[in-house]
Amino acid sequence: MLITGISGSGKSVALHALEDAGFFCVDNLPPELLAALIRVQTAHGVTRMAIAVDVRTAGSLPQLLPVLEQLRTDGVAVRTLFLDANTPSLIKRFSETRRPHPLSKPSADGETDHRALLEAIELERQLLTDVREQATVLDTSQLRPAQLRLWVRDLVGSTASRLTLVFQSFAFKHGVPLDADLVFDVRVLPNPFYVRELRPLTGRDPAVADHLRAQPEVADMVGQIQHFIQRWLPAYADDQRSYLTVALGCTGGQHRSVYCAEALASGFQAQVATLIRHRELDARP
């Protein structure tokens, strides 16, 4: 597993999760040392490695993709996980930790101003564009560390499959997930929030599921989304993707999107590896 992504997006948390899962982990490795490290550790019987590479070795980044391609040619199974987050979340994290961005230039008093941090983040996004396009992207903007560790372990557990379908519910009021491949807006469906006894429940509760299942338009929406995914799933698999993330959004990420994600996942579990994420529900303490 190659761990990369934007500074402040949680790469250290992901690496610790993989270490707990039994991976041999190395942080901040220059890309030109990847092949040598894998050779040495393989000789010692290590079969699962997680290696973090990012802009801390910015001068070596252009070598990363050619090295990965050569590793695959040599028969090494490589999965790349790219952690991302929206800019406001990154700025907040850097402000809270008071750690400098690796591409920022501190001022005379040792502090990094807001503008310099923004410029560093944008420069980093540009430097990592090509890597991001060839990786599995995980949006950590709304994730707590414990939630990120759980999602990373889920991803590792599904790596044996050629393609894994990820169904993710979310609230539009908190933004569309950056890692979504397909986005469906289910806000047009009847909202259980306006049924008093259903308001405190979620789309995973039987009462809410029964209520939504009884609405003809809900069945139509779920059926049409399922048909669309079924039609194009072989093409996504032929595109050599490891994961296809289908995001379903409603207003609060509590009822309709959760139910739809669960219903769709149950319809595909028998034919393809499937994961379910509920961004807003999982973020609750």
C-alpha positions as CSV (number, residue, x, y, z in Angstrom):
1,M,0.0,0.0,0.0
2,L,1.4,3.4,-1.0
3,I,0.0,6.1,1.2
4,T,0.1,9.6,-0.2
5,G,-1.9,12.8,-0.4
6,I,-2.3,16.3,0.9
7,S,-0.4,17.4,4.0
8,G,-2.8,17.5,6.9
9,S,-5.2,15.0,5.4
10,G,-4.4,12.2,7.9
11,K,-1.6,10.2,6.3
12,S,0.0,9.5,9.7
13,V,-3.3,8.2,11.1
14,A,-3.7,5.9,8.1
15,L,-0.2,4.6,8.4
16,H,-0.7,3.8,12.1
17,A,-4.0,2.0,11.2
18,L,-2.1,-0.2,8.7
19,E,0.7,-0.8,11.2
20,D,-1.9,-2.1,13.7
21,A,-3.3,-4.3,10.9
22,G,0.1,-6.0,10.5
23,F,1.8,-4.0,7.8
24,F,5.5,-3.1,7.8
25,C,5.3,0.7,7.7
26,V,7.8,3.4,6.5
27,D,7.0,7.1,6.5
28,N,8.5,9.8,4.2
29,L,10.4,7.4,1.9
30,P,12.0,9.0,-1.2
31,P,10.5,7.3,-4.3
32,E,13.9,6.1,-5.6
33,L,14.3,3.9,-2.6
34,L,11.0,2.1,-3.0
35,A,12.2,-0.8,-5.1
36,A,15.2,-1.4,-2.9
37,L,13.1,-1.4,0.3
38,I,10.6,-3.9,-1.1
39,R,13.5,-6.1,-2.2
40,V,15.1,-6.1,1.2
41,Q,11.9,-6.6,3.2
42,T,10.6,-9.4,0.8
43,A,13.9,-11.2,1.4
44,H,13.1,-11.1,5.1
45,G,9.7,-12.6,4.6
46,V,7.6,-9.4,4.7
47,T,4.7,-9.6,2.4
48,R,2.6,-6.6,3.4
49,M,4.1,-3.1,3.4
50,A,2.7,0.4,3.7
51,I,4.9,3.2,2.6
52,A,4.1,6.9,2.8
53,V,5.4,9.2,0.1
54,D,4.5,12.9,-0.3
55,V,5.8,16.4,-0.9
56,R,8.3,16.2,1.9
57,T,10.5,14.7,-0.8
58,A,9.2,17.1,-3.5
59,G,12.4,16.9,-5.5
60,S,11.9,13.1,-6.1
61,L,8.1,13.2,-6.8
62,P,8.5,13.1,-10.6
63,Q,10.1,9.6,-10.2
64,L,7.2,8.2,-8.2
65,L,4.8,7.1,-11.1
66,P,7.6,5.5,-13.2
67,V,8.8,3.6,-10.1
68,L,5.3,2.4,-9.5
69,E,4.9,1.3,-13.1
70,Q,8.1,-0.6,-13.0
71,L,7.1,-2.3,-9.7
72,R,3.9,-3.5,-11.3
73,T,5.8,-4.8,-14.3
74,D,8.0,-6.7,-12.0
75,G,4.9,-8.4,-10.4
76,V,4.6,-6.3,-7.3
77,A,1.0,-5.8,-6.3
78,V,0.7,-2.0,-5.5
79,R,-2.4,-0.2,-4.3
80,T,-2.2,3.6,-3.9
81,L,-4.3,5.4,-1.4
82,F,-4.5,9.2,-1.8
83,L,-5.9,11.1,1.2
84,D,-7.5,14.5,0.5
85,A,-9.4,17.1,2.3
86,N,-11.0,20.4,1.4
87,T,-8.9,23.6,2.0
88,P,-10.9,25.0,4.9
89,S,-10.4,21.7,6.8
90,L,-6.7,21.7,6.1
91,I,-6.3,25.3,7.2
92,K,-8.1,24.5,10.5
93,R,-5.9,21.5,11.1
94,F,-2.7,23.4,10.6
95,S,-4.0,26.2,12.8
96,E,-4.9,23.8,15.6
97,T,-1.6,21.9,15.5
98,R,0.5,25.0,14.7
99,R,2.8,22.8,12.5
100,P,4.2,24.3,9.3
101,H,3.2,23.1,5.9
102,P,6.2,21.3,4.3
103,L,6.0,23.7,1.3
104,S,5.4,26.9,3.3
105,K,8.1,29.5,3.9
106,P,8.0,30.9,7.5
107,S,8.2,34.6,8.0
108,A,10.9,36.4,10.1
109,D,9.0,35.8,13.3
110,G,8.7,32.0,12.6
111,E,5.0,32.1,11.9
112,T,3.3,31.1,8.6
113,D,0.6,33.6,7.5
114,H,-2.8,32.5,6.1
115,R,-2.0,33.5,2.5
116,A,1.3,31.6,2.5
117,L,-0.5,28.5,3.8
118,L,-3.1,28.7,1.0
119,E,-0.4,29.1,-1.6
120,A,1.4,26.0,-0.2
121,I,-1.7,23.9,-0.2
122,E,-2.5,24.8,-3.8
123,L,1.1,24.2,-4.9
124,E,0.9,20.8,-3.3
125,R,-2.3,19.9,-5.1
126,Q,-0.6,20.8,-8.4
127,L,2.4,18.7,-7.6
128,L,0.3,15.6,-6.7
129,T,-2.3,15.9,-9.5
130,D,-0.9,13.0,-11.6
131,V,-0.6,10.8,-8.6
132,R,-4.1,11.5,-7.4
133,E,-5.6,10.6,-10.8
134,Q,-4.1,7.0,-10.5
135,A,-5.0,6.4,-6.9
136,T,-8.0,5.5,-4.7
137,V,-9.0,8.8,-3.2
138,L,-10.3,9.1,0.4
139,D,-11.9,12.4,1.5
140,T,-11.0,13.0,5.2
141,S,-12.6,16.5,5.4
142,Q,-15.3,15.4,7.8
143,L,-13.6,12.4,9.4
144,R,-12.4,12.0,13.0
145,P,-9.2,10.1,13.4
146,A,-11.0,7.0,14.8
147,Q,-13.4,7.1,11.8
148,L,-10.4,7.4,9.3
149,R,-8.7,4.4,11.0
150,L,-11.9,2.3,10.5
151,W,-12.3,3.3,6.9
152,V,-8.7,2.5,6.1
153,R,-9.0,-0.9,7.7
154,D,-12.2,-1.6,5.6
155,L,-10.3,-0.6,2.4
156,V,-7.4,-3.0,3.3
157,G,-9.9,-5.8,4.0
158,S,-11.4,-5.5,0.5
159,T,-8.1,-5.3,-1.5
160,A,-8.4,-9.0,-2.6
161,S,-11.2,-8.0,-5.0
162,R,-10.6,-6.5,-8.4
163,L,-13.3,-3.9,-7.9
164,T,-14.9,-2.8,-4.7
165,L,-18.2,-0.8,-4.7
166,V,-18.4,1.8,-2.0
167,F,-21.8,3.3,-1.2
168,Q,-21.5,6.4,0.9
169,S,-24.3,8.6,2.3
170,F,-23.7,12.3,3.0
171,A,-25.3,15.6,3.8
172,F,-25.3,18.2,1.1
173,K,-25.1,20.9,3.8
174,H,-21.6,19.6,4.6
175,G,-20.4,19.4,1.0
176,V,-20.1,16.6,-1.6
177,P,-17.4,14.0,-0.8
178,L,-14.2,14.7,-2.7
179,D,-13.7,11.0,-3.3
180,A,-17.1,10.4,-5.0
181,D,-17.0,8.9,-8.5
182,L,-20.8,9.0,-8.9
183,V,-23.1,11.4,-7.0
184,F,-26.9,11.0,-6.7
185,D,-29.1,13.6,-5.1
186,V,-32.0,11.9,-3.2
187,R,-33.4,15.2,-1.6
188,V,-36.4,14.9,-3.9
189,L,-37.6,11.9,-2.0
190,P,-40.1,12.1,1.0
191,N,-38.3,13.1,4.1
192,P,-38.8,11.1,7.3
193,F,-37.5,14.0,9.3
194,Y,-41.0,15.5,9.1
195,V,-42.6,12.4,10.7
196,R,-42.3,13.1,14.4
197,E,-41.6,9.5,15.6
198,L,-39.0,9.0,12.8
199,R,-37.1,12.2,13.3
200,P,-34.6,10.9,15.9
201,L,-34.0,7.7,14.0
202,T,-31.8,7.0,11.0
203,G,-32.1,5.2,7.6
204,R,-30.7,2.1,9.3
205,D,-33.6,1.8,11.7
206,P,-36.4,-0.6,10.5
207,A,-39.2,2.0,11.1
208,V,-37.5,4.5,8.7
209,A,-36.7,1.8,6.2
210,D,-40.3,0.5,6.2
211,H,-41.6,4.1,5.8
212,L,-39.3,4.8,2.8
213,R,-39.8,1.4,1.3
214,A,-43.6,2.1,1.2
215,Q,-43.1,5.2,-1.0
216,P,-43.3,4.4,-4.7
217,E,-40.8,7.1,-5.7
218,V,-38.2,5.8,-3.3
219,A,-38.4,2.4,-5.0
220,D,-38.2,4.0,-8.4
221,M,-35.1,6.0,-7.4
222,V,-33.2,3.1,-5.9
223,G,-34.2,0.8,-8.8
224,Q,-33.0,3.3,-11.4
225,I,-29.7,4.0,-9.7
226,Q,-29.2,0.2,-9.3
227,H,-29.9,-0.3,-13.0
228,F,-27.4,2.5,-14.0
229,I,-24.6,1.1,-11.8
230,Q,-25.4,-2.5,-13.1
231,R,-25.2,-1.2,-16.7
232,W,-21.8,0.5,-16.3
233,L,-20.1,-1.7,-13.7
234,P,-18.3,-3.9,-16.2
235,A,-16.9,-0.8,-17.9
236,Y,-15.6,0.6,-14.6
237,A,-14.0,-2.8,-13.8
238,D,-12.4,-2.9,-17.3
239,D,-10.9,0.6,-16.5
240,Q,-8.7,-1.1,-13.9
241,R,-10.3,0.6,-11.0
242,S,-9.9,-0.7,-7.5
243,Y,-12.8,1.2,-6.0
244,L,-16.0,2.8,-7.3
245,T,-17.5,5.2,-4.8
246,V,-21.2,6.0,-5.2
247,A,-22.2,8.9,-3.0
248,L,-25.9,9.5,-2.1
249,G,-26.8,12.8,-0.6
250,C,-29.8,14.2,1.2
251,T,-30.2,17.3,3.4
252,G,-28.9,16.0,6.7
253,G,-27.3,12.7,5.8
254,Q,-29.5,10.8,8.3
255,H,-32.5,9.3,6.7
256,R,-33.0,9.1,2.9
257,S,-29.3,8.9,1.8
258,V,-28.6,6.3,4.5
259,Y,-31.5,4.1,3.5
260,C,-30.6,4.3,-0.2
261,A,-27.0,3.5,0.5
262,E,-28.0,0.4,2.6
263,A,-30.6,-0.7,0.0
264,L,-28.2,-0.4,-2.9
265,A,-25.4,-2.2,-1.1
266,S,-27.6,-5.1,-0.3
267,G,-28.5,-5.4,-3.9
268,F,-24.9,-5.7,-5.0
269,Q,-23.3,-7.7,-2.2
270,A,-23.9,-11.0,-3.8
271,Q,-22.0,-10.1,-7.0
272,V,-19.2,-7.7,-6.0
273,A,-17.2,-6.7,-2.9
274,T,-19.2,-3.9,-1.2
275,L,-18.5,-1.4,1.5
276,I,-20.9,1.0,3.2
277,R,-20.0,4.4,4.7
278,H,-22.3,6.9,6.4
279,R,-20.2,10.1,6.6
280,E,-22.5,12.0,8.9
281,L,-23.6,9.1,11.1
282,D,-20.0,7.8,11.4
283,A,-18.8,11.2,12.5
284,R,-21.1,11.2,15.5
285,P,-19.3,10.7,18.9
